[in-house]
Amino acid sequence: MRNVDLVIIGGGPAGMCAAVSAYNAGVENILILERDSHLGGILQQCIHNGFGLHRYKEELTGPEYAFRCEAELRKLPVEVQCNTMVTDISPEKMITAMSSERGIEKIGAKAIILAMGCRERSKGALNIPGTRPSGIFSAGTAQKYVNMMGYMPGKNVVILGSGDIGLIMARRMTLEGARVHAVCEVMPYSGGLARNIQQCLNDFDIPLYLSHTVTEIHGEHRIEGVTISEVDEKMKPIQGTERFIECDTLLLSVGLIPENELSRSAGLNLDSVTKGCFVDQNRETEIEGVFACGNVLHVHDLADFVSEEGEIAGESAALYIRNELKKSMHVPVVTDGKIRYSVPQIVTDNTKNIRLYYRAGAVFSDVKVNVLADGVVVNSVKKKKLVPGEMQYIELKANSVSENTAEIKVCIDKE
């Protein structure tokens, strides 16, 4: 067994930026535990550009963005332990980890930052009728095959789900010589960024079928085709709208889920909407000294915001270790239903401006997003358009709430 000041679980952009931030804030004994053989997380396989516009003011690929984060980290005496799987976290901040090099070890920490990222939903969560032939992949798995291993999953492709990974893989498969027959989205709007719809679908004449889903998979050994159908407002297939598409590959881009098995083992409750922990503006969870950031907290659309959240968690962990983390209140943050969720969910100190990150639950045009403190508007921002695929934020101004405030609400009103 050994003891360190700060353990960061996960070596993606959130974990790396958290380590740099914590070190710069005065924590010198830091350990990063990463289950992969290299730092960088999912960015290693994201060879498309579009990263870093906010943080580095230039357009980078995923590996380039990860390299920038790692270069900052490697300048500091932060211990990095790759090929290490964390199997348990106790509420007392005792970590159980195992690796081929060190075996099973116990690590005690003064503070822990959770930065495990997220994973894709699988076919088993969809209940699509049909057999289980080869040729069905999650979009992220196909991305790894093509970009890192040099394998082509297939030549005639249908993609279910219009999340960003699915949109990007529609373009990637096309560039590698495959034909993408359709991208089907069960919702009446796309779940991806507007720029990805334009650059990955429209620029390559790939059709996007909104309010459509795959209702049957055909084929025994290898997938031979799928039946797609239009759905009604209750997401139920409409009889008579069935259409067969011949294909040898089905890619699933049907959502991401934060990797929170370790959070549960530590006794943390999870938000039913974000599937991540409940946190305050410092990204501290319900257990003192345990922080969460990045995609393990809520799924982001930009790595820049993941890094920013890592920095918040790192600086906060440093303050906690020095017993300087301010907590003068406990005010819950709620939404109106039109907004699906807001992070953080709790405000414990309002002496500085706080960014409240949120996602709309549907498409809205010409609206105002308001922050209310016990029914009184304390900030308001006009928005020409809000879509679920793009995360937004609004400031909670410093000293706009007090310890007597019962509730902070983020809501949408007509302009």
VOLUMLUM-185717 format. One record per residue: residue number from 1; residue in one letter; chain; x, y, z of N, C-alpha, C in turn. Coordinates in steps of 0.2 Angstrom, whole numbers. Example, Ala and Ser with C-alpha at 12.3 -4.5 7.8 and 13.67 -1.06 7.14 Angstrom:
! VOLUMLUM-185717
R,1,A,A,66,-28,39,62,-22,39,66,-16,39
R,2,S,A,64,-11,35,68,-5,36,64,0,39
//
This chain:
! VOLUMLUM-185717
R,1,M,A,4,-6,0,0,0,0,4,6,0
R,2,R,A,2,11,-3,5,18,-3,0,23,-3
R,3,N,A,3,29,-1,-2,35,-1,1,41,-5
R,4,V,A,-4,44,-8,-2,50,-12,-7,56,-10
R,5,D,A,-6,62,-13,-10,67,-11,-16,67,-16
R,6,L,A,-15,66,-22,-21,66,-27,-20,61,-32
R,7,V,A,-25,57,-33,-26,52,-38,-31,54,-43
R,8,I,A,-29,54,-50,-33,55,-55,-34,49,-59
R,9,I,A,-40,47,-60,-42,40,-63,-44,42,-70
R,10,G,A,-40,41,-75,-41,42,-82,-36,47,-85
R,11,G,A,-33,45,-90,-28,50,-93,-30,53,-100
R,12,G,A,-36,54,-101,-39,58,-107,-37,65,-106
R,13,P,A,-40,70,-110,-39,77,-109,-42,79,-102
R,14,A,A,-47,77,-99,-50,79,-93,-44,77,-87
R,15,G,A,-42,71,-87,-37,69,-82,-31,73,-83
R,16,M,A,-28,74,-89,-22,77,-90,-22,84,-88
R,17,C,A,-27,88,-90,-28,95,-88,-29,96,-81
R,18,A,A,-33,91,-78,-34,91,-70,-27,91,-67
R,19,A,A,-23,86,-69,-16,85,-66,-12,92,-66
R,20,V,A,-12,95,-72,-8,101,-73,-11,107,-69
R,21,S,A,-17,107,-69,-21,112,-65,-19,111,-57
R,22,A,A,-20,105,-55,-18,104,-48,-11,105,-46
R,23,Y,A,-6,103,-50,1,104,-49,2,112,-49
R,24,N,A,-1,115,-54,0,123,-54,-3,126,-48
R,25,A,A,-8,123,-44,-11,126,-39,-8,123,-32
R,26,G,A,-2,119,-33,2,118,-27,2,111,-25
R,27,V,A,-1,106,-28,-1,99,-27,5,96,-30
R,28,E,A,10,93,-27,16,90,-30,15,82,-30
R,29,N,A,12,79,-26,12,72,-26,5,69,-30
R,30,I,A,6,69,-36,0,67,-40,1,61,-44
R,31,L,A,-4,56,-45,-3,50,-48,-9,50,-53
R,32,I,A,-8,48,-60,-13,47,-65,-13,40,-66
R,33,L,A,-19,37,-65,-20,29,-67,-24,29,-73
R,34,E,A,-21,26,-79,-24,25,-85,-24,18,-87
R,35,R,A,-30,15,-89,-30,8,-91,-27,7,-98
R,36,D,A,-27,12,-102,-24,10,-109,-16,11,-109
R,37,S,A,-13,9,-114,-6,9,-114,-3,16,-115
R,38,H,A,-7,21,-117,-5,28,-118,-10,33,-116
R,39,L,A,-8,39,-114,-12,44,-112,-16,46,-119
R,40,G,A,-21,50,-117,-25,53,-123,-32,51,-124
R,41,G,A,-34,45,-121,-41,43,-121,-43,42,-128
R,42,I,A,-50,43,-129,-53,42,-136,-50,47,-141
R,43,L,A,-46,52,-139,-44,56,-144,-39,53,-149
R,44,Q,A,-36,48,-147,-31,44,-151,-33,42,-157
R,45,Q,A,-40,40,-157,-43,37,-164,-47,42,-167
R,46,C,A,-47,48,-165,-51,54,-168,-47,58,-173
R,47,I,A,-45,55,-179,-40,58,-183,-43,64,-187
R,48,H,A,-49,66,-186,-52,71,-190,-50,78,-186
R,49,N,A,-51,83,-190,-50,90,-187,-56,93,-183
R,50,G,A,-55,99,-180,-60,102,-177,-59,103,-169
R,51,F,A,-54,100,-167,-52,101,-160,-48,107,-158
R,52,G,A,-49,110,-152,-44,115,-150,-46,122,-152
R,53,L,A,-52,123,-156,-53,130,-158,-54,135,-152
R,54,H,A,-57,133,-146,-58,137,-141,-51,137,-137
R,55,R,A,-48,132,-135,-43,131,-131,-36,134,-134
R,56,Y,A,-35,131,-140,-28,133,-143,-29,138,-149
R,57,K,A,-35,140,-150,-36,145,-156,-34,143,-162
R,58,E,A,-34,136,-163,-32,133,-170,-35,127,-171
R,59,E,A,-36,124,-177,-40,118,-178,-35,112,-178
R,60,L,A,-36,107,-173,-31,102,-173,-35,95,-174
R,61,T,A,-32,90,-175,-35,83,-175,-35,81,-168
R,62,G,A,-38,75,-166,-39,73,-160,-32,71,-157
R,63,P,A,-28,67,-161,-21,65,-158,-17,72,-157
R,64,E,A,-17,77,-161,-13,83,-160,-16,86,-154
R,65,Y,A,-22,86,-152,-25,89,-146,-22,86,-140
R,66,A,A,-23,79,-140,-20,75,-135,-13,76,-134
R,67,F,A,-9,77,-139,-2,78,-139,0,85,-135
R,68,R,A,-4,90,-137,-3,96,-133,-5,96,-126
R,69,C,A,-10,92,-124,-11,91,-117,-6,87,-113
R,70,E,A,-3,82,-117,2,78,-114,8,82,-113
R,71,A,A,10,86,-118,16,90,-118,16,94,-112
R,72,E,A,10,97,-110,10,101,-104,11,97,-98
R,73,L,A,8,91,-98,9,87,-92,16,84,-91
R,74,R,A,19,82,-97,26,79,-96,31,84,-94
R,75,K,A,30,91,-94,34,96,-91,35,95,-84
R,76,L,A,30,92,-81,29,92,-73,31,85,-70
R,77,P,A,33,85,-64,34,79,-61,28,75,-58
R,78,V,A,24,74,-63,17,70,-61,18,63,-63
R,79,E,A,17,58,-59,18,51,-60,12,48,-64
R,80,V,A,14,45,-70,8,42,-74,9,35,-74
R,81,Q,A,4,31,-73,4,24,-73,-1,21,-78
R,82,C,A,1,19,-84,-3,16,-89,-4,9,-88
R,83,N,A,-8,6,-92,-10,-1,-92,-12,-3,-85
R,84,T,A,-16,1,-81,-18,0,-75,-25,1,-74
R,85,M,A,-29,-4,-72,-36,-4,-71,-38,-3,-64
R,86,V,A,-42,2,-62,-44,3,-56,-51,-1,-55
R,87,T,A,-51,-5,-50,-56,-10,-49,-61,-8,-43
R,88,D,A,-59,-3,-39,-63,-1,-33,-61,5,-30
R,89,I,A,-66,9,-28,-65,15,-24,-69,15,-18
R,90,S,A,-66,16,-12,-70,16,-6,-72,23,-4
R,91,P,A,-77,24,0,-79,31,2,-74,34,6
R,92,E,A,-69,30,8,-64,33,12,-58,35,8
R,93,K,A,-59,35,1,-54,37,-4,-48,32,-4
R,94,M,A,-50,26,-3,-45,20,-4,-46,17,-11
R,95,I,A,-41,17,-15,-41,14,-22,-38,7,-22
R,96,T,A,-42,3,-26,-39,-4,-28,-37,-4,-35
R,97,A,A,-31,-5,-37,-29,-5,-44,-25,-11,-45
R,98,M,A,-25,-13,-52,-21,-19,-54,-17,-18,-60
R,99,S,A,-11,-20,-61,-8,-20,-67,-3,-26,-68
R,100,S,A,-1,-27,-74,4,-33,-74,11,-31,-71
R,101,E,A,13,-25,-71,19,-23,-68,19,-23,-61
R,102,R,A,14,-20,-58,14,-19,-50,9,-24,-47
R,103,G,A,5,-28,-50,0,-33,-47,-6,-29,-44
R,104,I,A,-9,-31,-39,-14,-28,-36,-11,-24,-30
R,105,E,A,-13,-17,-30,-11,-13,-25,-16,-8,-22
R,106,K,A,-15,-6,-16,-20,-2,-13,-17,5,-13
R,107,I,A,-20,10,-14,-18,17,-15,-22,22,-11
R,108,G,A,-20,25,-5,-24,30,-1,-23,37,-4
R,109,A,A,-28,41,-5,-27,47,-7,-31,52,-3
R,110,K,A,-28,58,-3,-31,64,1,-37,66,-3
R,111,A,A,-36,66,-10,-42,68,-15,-41,64,-21
R,112,I,A,-47,63,-24,-48,59,-30,-52,63,-35
R,113,I,A,-49,62,-42,-53,65,-47,-55,60,-52
R,114,L,A,-61,59,-53,-64,54,-58,-64,57,-65
R,115,A,A,-61,54,-69,-60,56,-76,-60,50,-81
R,116,M,A,-65,46,-80,-65,39,-84,-68,40,-91
R,117,G,A,-71,45,-92,-74,46,-99,-80,43,-100
R,118,C,A,-82,41,-106,-89,38,-107,-88,32,-112
R,119,R,A,-93,28,-113,-93,23,-118,-100,23,-122
R,120,E,A,-100,19,-127,-106,19,-132,-111,14,-130
R,121,R,A,-117,16,-131,-123,11,-130,-122,6,-135
R,122,S,A,-124,0,-134,-123,-6,-138,-130,-8,-141
R,123,K,A,-129,-13,-146,-135,-15,-149,-140,-18,-144
R,124,G,A,-137,-22,-139,-142,-25,-134,-147,-20,-131
R,125,A,A,-145,-14,-131,-150,-9,-128,-155,-6,-132
R,126,L,A,-155,-9,-139,-160,-6,-144,-166,-11,-145
R,127,N,A,-165,-17,-144,-170,-22,-145,-173,-22,-152
R,128,I,A,-168,-22,-157,-170,-22,-164,-171,-29,-166
R,129,P,A,-177,-31,-169,-178,-38,-171,-174,-40,-176
R,130,G,A,-172,-47,-176,-168,-50,-181,-163,-54,-178
R,131,T,A,-158,-57,-182,-153,-61,-180,-147,-57,-177
R,132,R,A,-142,-61,-176,-136,-57,-173,-130,-59,-178
R,133,P,A,-130,-56,-184,-125,-58,-189,-119,-53,-188
R,134,S,A,-113,-55,-191,-107,-51,-191,-109,-45,-195
R,135,G,A,-105,-39,-194,-106,-33,-198,-109,-28,-194
R,136,I,A,-111,-29,-188,-114,-24,-184,-109,-21,-179
R,137,F,A,-107,-15,-179,-102,-12,-175,-105,-5,-172
R,138,S,A,-102,-4,-166,-103,3,-163,-99,8,-168
R,139,A,A,-101,14,-168,-97,19,-173,-90,20,-170
R,140,G,A,-89,20,-164,-83,21,-161,-78,15,-162
R,141,T,A,-81,9,-162,-77,3,-164,-75,3,-171
R,142,A,A,-79,5,-175,-78,5,-182,-72,11,-183
R,143,Q,A,-73,16,-180,-68,21,-180,-61,19,-178
R,144,K,A,-61,15,-173,-54,12,-171,-51,7,-176
R,145,Y,A,-56,3,-179,-54,-2,-184,-50,2,-190
R,146,V,A,-54,7,-192,-52,11,-198,-45,15,-197
R,147,N,A,-46,19,-191,-41,24,-190,-34,21,-187
R,148,M,A,-35,16,-183,-29,14,-179,-27,7,-181
R,149,M,A,-31,3,-184,-29,-4,-185,-29,-5,-193
R,150,G,A,-32,-1,-197,-31,-2,-204,-36,-7,-207
R,151,Y,A,-42,-8,-203,-47,-13,-206,-53,-9,-208
R,152,M,A,-56,-12,-214,-62,-9,-216,-68,-13,-213
R,153,P,A,-73,-11,-210,-78,-15,-207,-83,-18,-213
R,154,G,A,-83,-14,-218,-88,-16,-224,-88,-11,-229
R,155,K,A,-92,-12,-235,-92,-8,-240,-98,-4,-242
R,156,N,A,-104,-7,-239,-111,-4,-240,-114,-3,-233
R,157,V,A,-114,3,-231,-115,5,-224,-122,8,-223
R,158,V,A,-125,7,-218,-131,10,-215,-129,12,-208
R,159,I,A,-130,19,-206,-129,21,-199,-135,23,-196
R,160,L,A,-136,20,-190,-142,22,-185,-139,26,-180
R,161,G,A,-142,32,-180,-141,37,-175,-136,43,-178
R,162,S,A,-138,49,-177,-134,55,-180,-130,59,-175
R,163,G,A,-128,55,-170,-123,58,-165,-117,60,-169
R,164,D,A,-112,64,-166,-106,66,-169,-102,60,-172
R,165,I,A,-101,55,-168,-97,50,-170,-100,46,-176
R,166,G,A,-106,46,-176,-110,43,-182,-109,47,-188
R,167,L,A,-110,54,-188,-109,58,-193,-102,58,-196
R,168,I,A,-97,58,-191,-90,58,-193,-88,52,-197
R,169,M,A,-91,46,-194,-89,40,-198,-93,39,-204
R,170,A,A,-98,42,-206,-101,43,-212,-96,45,-217
R,171,R,A,-93,51,-215,-88,54,-220,-82,49,-220
R,172,R,A,-80,47,-215,-74,43,-215,-74,36,-219
R,173,M,A,-80,33,-219,-81,27,-223,-82,29,-230
R,174,T,A,-85,34,-231,-85,37,-238,-78,38,-241
R,175,L,A,-74,42,-237,-67,43,-240,-63,37,-241
R,176,E,A,-65,31,-237,-61,25,-238,-64,21,-243
R,177,G,A,-69,23,-247,-71,20,-253,-78,16,-252
R,178,A,A,-81,16,-246,-87,13,-244,-93,17,-247
R,179,R,A,-99,15,-247,-105,18,-249,-109,19,-243
R,180,V,A,-111,24,-240,-115,25,-235,-122,27,-238
R,181,H,A,-127,22,-237,-133,23,-240,-138,27,-236
R,182,A,A,-137,27,-230,-142,31,-226,-139,32,-219
R,183,V,A,-141,38,-216,-140,39,-209,-147,40,-206
R,184,C,A,-149,36,-201,-156,36,-199,-156,39,-192
R,185,E,A,-161,43,-190,-161,46,-183,-168,46,-181
R,186,V,A,-169,43,-175,-176,42,-173,-179,48,-171
R,187,M,A,-175,53,-169,-178,60,-167,-180,64,-173
R,188,P,A,-184,69,-172,-185,74,-178,-180,79,-179
R,189,Y,A,-174,78,-175,-168,82,-176,-162,78,-175
R,190,S,A,-156,81,-178,-150,77,-177,-147,78,-170
R,191,G,A,-144,73,-168,-140,74,-161,-133,76,-162
R,192,G,A,-131,78,-168,-124,80,-169,-123,88,-170
R,193,L,A,-117,90,-170,-116,97,-171,-118,99,-178
R,194,A,A,-120,105,-179,-122,108,-186,-117,107,-191
R,195,R,A,-111,109,-189,-105,109,-193,-103,102,-196
R,196,N,A,-105,97,-192,-104,90,-194,-109,87,-199
R,197,I,A,-115,90,-198,-120,88,-203,-118,91,-209
R,198,Q,A,-116,97,-210,-114,100,-216,-108,97,-219
R,199,Q,A,-103,96,-215,-96,93,-218,-96,86,-219
R,200,C,A,-100,82,-215,-99,75,-215,-105,72,-219
R,201,L,A,-111,75,-220,-116,72,-224,-118,76,-230
R,202,N,A,-120,83,-229,-122,87,-235,-116,87,-240
R,203,D,A,-110,88,-238,-104,89,-243,-103,82,-247
R,204,F,A,-106,77,-244,-104,70,-248,-111,67,-250
R,205,D,A,-116,71,-250,-123,69,-252,-125,63,-249
R,206,I,A,-124,62,-243,-126,56,-239,-133,58,-236
R,207,P,A,-138,54,-237,-145,56,-235,-146,55,-227
R,208,L,A,-149,60,-224,-151,59,-217,-158,59,-216
R,209,Y,A,-161,53,-213,-168,52,-213,-170,53,-205
R,210,L,A,-173,59,-204,-175,60,-197,-182,57,-196
R,211,S,A,-183,55,-190,-189,52,-188,-189,45,-191
R,212,H,A,-184,42,-192,-183,35,-194,-179,31,-190
R,213,T,A,-180,24,-190,-176,20,-186,-175,13,-190
R,214,V,A,-171,9,-188,-170,2,-190,-175,-2,-187
R,215,T,A,-179,-6,-190,-184,-10,-187,-183,-17,-188
R,216,E,A,-178,-19,-192,-177,-26,-193,-170,-27,-196
R,217,I,A,-166,-32,-194,-159,-34,-196,-160,-40,-200
R,218,H,A,-158,-40,-206,-158,-46,-211,-151,-49,-211
R,219,G,A,-151,-56,-212,-145,-60,-213,-143,-64,-207
R,220,E,A,-140,-70,-209,-138,-75,-203,-131,-75,-201
R,221,H,A,-127,-76,-206,-119,-76,-204,-117,-69,-205
R,222,R,A,-118,-65,-210,-116,-58,-211,-122,-54,-213
R,223,I,A,-123,-48,-210,-129,-44,-211,-129,-43,-219
R,224,E,A,-136,-44,-221,-137,-43,-228,-141,-37,-230
R,225,G,A,-144,-34,-225,-148,-28,-226,-152,-26,-220
R,226,V,A,-155,-20,-220,-159,-18,-214,-166,-15,-217
R,227,T,A,-171,-16,-213,-177,-12,-214,-178,-6,-210
R,228,I,A,-179,-1,-213,-180,6,-209,-187,8,-210
R,229,S,A,-190,11,-205,-197,13,-204,-197,20,-202
R,230,E,A,-202,24,-204,-203,31,-201,-207,29,-194
R,231,V,A,-205,34,-189,-208,33,-183,-213,39,-181
R,232,D,A,-218,38,-177,-222,44,-175,-220,48,-169
R,233,E,A,-224,52,-166,-221,57,-161,-220,53,-155
R,234,K,A,-222,47,-154,-221,42,-148,-215,38,-150
R,235,M,A,-211,39,-155,-206,34,-157,-208,27,-159
R,236,K,A,-214,26,-161,-217,20,-163,-216,19,-171
R,237,P,A,-214,14,-174,-214,13,-181,-221,14,-184
R,238,I,A,-221,17,-190,-228,18,-193,-228,12,-198
R,239,Q,A,-233,8,-198,-234,3,-203,-235,6,-210
R,240,G,A,-232,3,-215,-233,5,-221,-227,9,-224
R,241,T,A,-223,11,-219,-217,15,-221,-211,12,-222
R,242,E,A,-211,5,-221,-205,1,-221,-201,1,-228
R,243,R,A,-195,1,-227,-191,1,-233,-184,-3,-232
R,244,F,A,-183,-7,-237,-177,-12,-236,-171,-8,-239
R,245,I,A,-165,-9,-236,-159,-6,-238,-154,-12,-238
R,246,E,A,-151,-14,-244,-146,-19,-244,-139,-16,-241
R,247,C,A,-136,-19,-237,-130,-17,-234,-126,-23,-231
R,248,D,A,-120,-22,-230,-116,-27,-227,-113,-25,-220
R,249,T,A,-115,-19,-218,-112,-16,-212,-118,-11,-209
R,250,L,A,-119,-12,-202,-123,-7,-199,-119,-4,-193
R,251,L,A,-118,3,-193,-115,6,-188,-120,9,-183
R,252,L,A,-119,9,-176,-123,11,-171,-120,17,-168
R,253,S,A,-123,23,-169,-121,29,-165,-127,32,-161
R,254,V,A,-129,28,-156,-135,29,-152,-134,31,-145
R,255,G,A,-129,35,-144,-128,38,-138,-122,36,-134
R,256,L,A,-120,40,-129,-114,39,-125,-116,39,-118
R,257,I,A,-113,35,-114,-115,34,-107,-108,35,-103
R,258,P,A,-108,39,-98,-103,40,-93,-101,34,-90
R,259,E,A,-94,32,-89,-92,26,-86,-91,27,-79
R,260,N,A,-97,25,-75,-98,27,-68,-98,21,-64
R,261,E,A,-96,15,-66,-96,9,-62,-92,10,-55
R,262,L,A,-86,14,-56,-82,15,-50,-85,20,-46
R,263,S,A,-89,25,-49,-93,30,-45,-98,26,-40
R,264,R,A,-101,22,-43,-106,18,-39,-103,14,-34
R,265,S,A,-97,11,-35,-94,7,-30,-92,11,-24
R,266,A,A,-91,18,-25,-89,22,-20,-95,25,-16
R,267,G,A,-101,23,-18,-107,25,-15,-110,31,-17
R,268,L,A,-108,34,-23,-111,40,-26,-117,39,-30
R,269,N,A,-122,43,-29,-128,43,-33,-127,46,-40
R,270,L,A,-131,44,-45,-130,46,-51,-136,50,-53
R,271,D,A,-135,56,-57,-141,59,-60,-144,55,-65
R,272,S,A,-151,55,-65,-155,50,-70,-154,53,-77
R,273,V,A,-153,59,-78,-152,62,-85,-145,62,-87
R,274,T,A,-140,65,-84,-134,65,-86,-130,58,-85
R,275,K,A,-133,54,-81,-129,47,-79,-123,48,-76
R,276,G,A,-121,54,-74,-115,56,-70,-117,58,-63
R,277,C,A,-111,60,-59,-112,61,-52,-116,68,-51
R,278,F,A,-118,69,-45,-121,76,-43,-114,80,-41
R,279,V,A,-113,86,-44,-108,90,-42,-109,97,-40
R,280,D,A,-105,100,-37,-106,108,-36,-101,111,-41
R,281,Q,A,-101,118,-40,-97,122,-45,-90,120,-45
R,282,N,A,-87,117,-40,-80,115,-39,-79,108,-42
R,283,R,A,-85,105,-45,-85,98,-47,-83,93,-42
R,284,E,A,-85,95,-36,-85,90,-30,-91,86,-29
R,285,T,A,-91,80,-28,-96,75,-28,-99,75,-21
R,286,E,A,-104,71,-20,-107,70,-13,-102,68,-8
R,287,I,A,-96,65,-10,-91,63,-5,-86,68,-5
R,288,E,A,-84,71,1,-79,76,1,-73,74,-1
R,289,G,A,-69,78,-6,-63,76,-8,-63,71,-14
R,290,V,A,-69,70,-17,-69,66,-23,-73,70,-28
R,291,F,A,-69,72,-34,-71,76,-39,-73,72,-45
R,292,A,A,-77,75,-50,-78,72,-56,-78,77,-62
R,293,C,A,-75,75,-68,-75,80,-73,-75,77,-80
R,294,G,A,-76,80,-85,-76,78,-92,-82,73,-93
R,295,N,A,-81,69,-98,-87,65,-100,-89,60,-95
R,296,V,A,-86,58,-90,-88,54,-84,-94,58,-80
R,297,L,A,-94,64,-81,-99,68,-77,-105,70,-82
R,298,H,A,-104,72,-88,-109,73,-93,-106,73,-99
R,299,V,A,-109,70,-104,-106,69,-111,-105,76,-114
R,300,H,A,-99,78,-116,-98,84,-120,-98,83,-127
R,301,D,A,-98,89,-131,-98,89,-138,-91,92,-140
R,302,L,A,-87,95,-136,-81,98,-137,-76,96,-132
R,303,A,A,-70,94,-134,-64,92,-130,-62,98,-126
R,304,D,A,-63,104,-129,-61,110,-126,-64,111,-119
R,305,F,A,-71,110,-119,-74,110,-113,-73,105,-108
R,306,V,A,-71,99,-110,-68,94,-106,-62,96,-102
R,307,S,A,-57,99,-106,-51,101,-103,-53,107,-98
R,308,E,A,-57,111,-99,-59,117,-95,-62,114,-88
R,309,E,A,-66,109,-89,-69,106,-83,-63,102,-79
R,310,G,A,-59,99,-82,-53,96,-79,-49,101,-75
R,311,E,A,-48,107,-78,-44,112,-74,-48,114,-68
R,312,I,A,-55,115,-68,-59,117,-62,-58,111,-57
R,313,A,A,-58,105,-59,-58,99,-54,-51,99,-51
R,314,G,A,-46,100,-55,-39,100,-52,-38,106,-47
R,315,E,A,-40,112,-49,-39,117,-44,-43,116,-38
R,316,S,A,-49,114,-39,-53,113,-33,-50,107,-28
R,317,A,A,-47,102,-31,-44,97,-27,-38,99,-23
R,318,A,A,-34,104,-26,-29,107,-23,-31,111,-17
R,319,L,A,-37,115,-18,-39,119,-12,-42,114,-7
R,320,Y,A,-45,109,-9,-48,104,-4,-42,101,0
R,321,I,A,-37,99,-3,-31,96,1,-28,101,6
R,322,R,A,-28,107,4,-26,113,9,-31,115,14
R,323,N,A,-37,112,13,-42,114,17,-45,121,16
R,324,E,A,-45,123,10,-46,130,8,-52,130,4
R,325,L,A,-56,125,3,-62,125,-2,-68,128,2
R,326,K,A,-70,133,-1,-76,137,2,-82,134,1
R,327,K,A,-86,134,6,-93,131,6,-97,135,11
R,328,S,A,-101,140,8,-105,144,12,-113,143,12
R,329,M,A,-115,138,7,-122,137,6,-123,130,2
R,330,H,A,-129,129,1,-131,122,-2,-137,123,-6
R,331,V,A,-136,126,-12,-142,128,-16,-143,124,-22
R,332,P,A,-148,120,-23,-149,116,-29,-151,120,-35
R,333,V,A,-148,117,-41,-149,120,-47,-154,115,-51
R,334,V,A,-160,118,-53,-165,114,-57,-166,117,-63
R,335,T,A,-170,113,-68,-172,115,-74,-179,115,-75
R,336,D,A,-182,118,-81,-189,118,-82,-192,112,-86
R,337,G,A,-188,108,-88,-190,102,-93,-188,104,-100
R,338,K,A,-189,110,-102,-187,112,-109,-179,111,-109
R,339,I,A,-176,113,-104,-169,111,-103,-168,105,-100
R,340,R,A,-165,100,-103,-164,93,-100,-160,93,-94
R,341,Y,A,-155,96,-93,-151,96,-87,-146,102,-87
R,342,S,A,-144,103,-81,-139,108,-80,-133,105,-75
R,343,V,A,-127,107,-77,-121,105,-72,-117,112,-71
R,344,P,A,-116,113,-64,-117,109,-59,-124,109,-56
R,345,Q,A,-126,104,-52,-132,103,-49,-133,106,-42
R,346,I,A,-128,109,-40,-128,112,-33,-123,118,-33
R,347,V,A,-125,123,-30,-120,129,-29,-119,129,-21
R,348,T,A,-112,129,-19,-110,129,-12,-106,135,-11
R,349,D,A,-105,139,-16,-101,146,-15,-102,150,-21
R,350,N,A,-104,156,-20,-106,161,-26,-102,167,-25
R,351,T,A,-96,167,-23,-91,173,-23,-88,174,-30
R,352,K,A,-88,169,-34,-86,170,-41,-91,168,-46
R,353,N,A,-91,171,-52,-95,169,-58,-95,161,-59
R,354,I,A,-100,158,-60,-101,151,-61,-104,150,-68
R,355,R,A,-101,146,-72,-104,144,-78,-109,138,-77
R,356,L,A,-115,139,-79,-120,133,-78,-120,130,-85
R,357,Y,A,-118,124,-86,-118,121,-93,-125,117,-93
R,358,Y,A,-128,118,-99,-135,115,-100,-136,112,-107
R,359,R,A,-141,108,-108,-143,105,-115,-150,106,-115
R,360,A,A,-152,109,-121,-160,109,-123,-162,102,-124
R,361,G,A,-169,101,-122,-172,95,-123,-175,94,-130
R,362,A,A,-176,100,-134,-178,99,-141,-175,105,-144
R,363,V,A,-178,107,-150,-175,112,-154,-180,118,-153
R,364,F,A,-177,124,-151,-180,130,-149,-177,136,-153
R,365,S,A,-181,140,-156,-179,146,-159,-181,153,-156
R,366,D,A,-177,158,-156,-179,164,-154,-182,164,-147
R,367,V,A,-177,162,-142,-179,161,-135,-174,165,-131
R,368,K,A,-176,166,-124,-172,168,-119,-170,162,-114
R,369,V,A,-164,162,-112,-162,157,-107,-161,161,-101
R,370,N,A,-165,160,-96,-165,164,-89,-162,159,-84
R,371,V,A,-158,163,-79,-157,160,-73,-161,163,-67
R,372,L,A,-165,160,-64,-169,162,-58,-166,160,-52
R,373,A,A,-166,165,-47,-165,164,-40,-171,165,-36
R,374,D,A,-174,159,-34,-181,160,-30,-186,164,-35
R,375,G,A,-186,163,-41,-191,166,-45,-189,173,-48
R,376,V,A,-183,176,-46,-181,182,-48,-175,181,-54
R,377,V,A,-176,184,-59,-171,183,-65,-164,187,-63
R,378,V,A,-159,183,-63,-152,186,-61,-148,186,-67
R,379,N,A,-149,182,-72,-146,183,-79,-150,180,-84
R,380,S,A,-149,183,-90,-153,181,-96,-149,182,-102
R,381,V,A,-150,177,-107,-146,177,-113,-151,175,-119
R,382,K,A,-151,179,-124,-155,178,-130,-152,173,-134
R,383,K,A,-155,168,-137,-153,163,-141,-157,162,-148
R,384,K,A,-154,163,-154,-157,162,-160,-160,155,-161
R,385,K,A,-156,150,-159,-157,143,-159,-154,139,-154
R,386,L,A,-158,134,-151,-155,129,-147,-156,122,-149
R,387,V,A,-151,118,-149,-152,111,-152,-149,106,-147
R,388,P,A,-152,101,-146,-150,96,-141,-143,94,-142
R,389,G,A,-140,94,-148,-133,91,-149,-128,96,-147
R,390,E,A,-129,102,-145,-124,107,-144,-125,109,-137
R,391,M,A,-120,108,-132,-120,110,-125,-119,118,-125
R,392,Q,A,-123,121,-121,-122,128,-120,-120,130,-113
R,393,Y,A,-119,136,-111,-118,138,-104,-121,145,-103
R,394,I,A,-122,147,-97,-124,154,-95,-121,155,-88
R,395,E,A,-119,161,-87,-116,163,-81,-121,164,-75
R,396,L,A,-119,161,-69,-122,163,-63,-118,169,-60
R,397,K,A,-120,175,-60,-116,180,-58,-114,180,-51
R,398,A,A,-108,182,-49,-105,182,-42,-110,185,-37
R,399,N,A,-111,183,-32,-115,186,-26,-123,187,-28
R,400,S,A,-125,183,-33,-132,184,-36,-137,179,-31
R,401,V,A,-134,175,-28,-138,171,-23,-134,171,-16
R,402,S,A,-138,169,-11,-136,169,-4,-137,162,-1
R,403,E,A,-135,161,5,-136,155,8,-143,154,10
R,404,N,A,-147,159,9,-155,159,11,-159,157,4
R,405,T,A,-155,157,-1,-159,155,-8,-161,148,-8
R,406,A,A,-167,147,-9,-170,140,-9,-168,136,-15
R,407,E,A,-168,140,-21,-167,136,-28,-165,141,-33
R,408,I,A,-160,138,-37,-158,141,-44,-161,137,-49
R,409,K,A,-164,141,-54,-168,138,-60,-165,140,-66
R,410,V,A,-164,136,-71,-162,137,-78,-168,136,-82
R,411,C,A,-170,140,-86,-177,139,-90,-177,143,-96
R,412,I,A,-181,141,-101,-182,144,-107,-188,148,-107
R,413,D,A,-188,154,-110,-194,158,-111,-194,161,-118
R,414,K,A,-200,163,-120,-201,166,-127,-197,173,-126
R,415,E,A,-194,175,-132,-190,181,-132,-195,187,-132
//
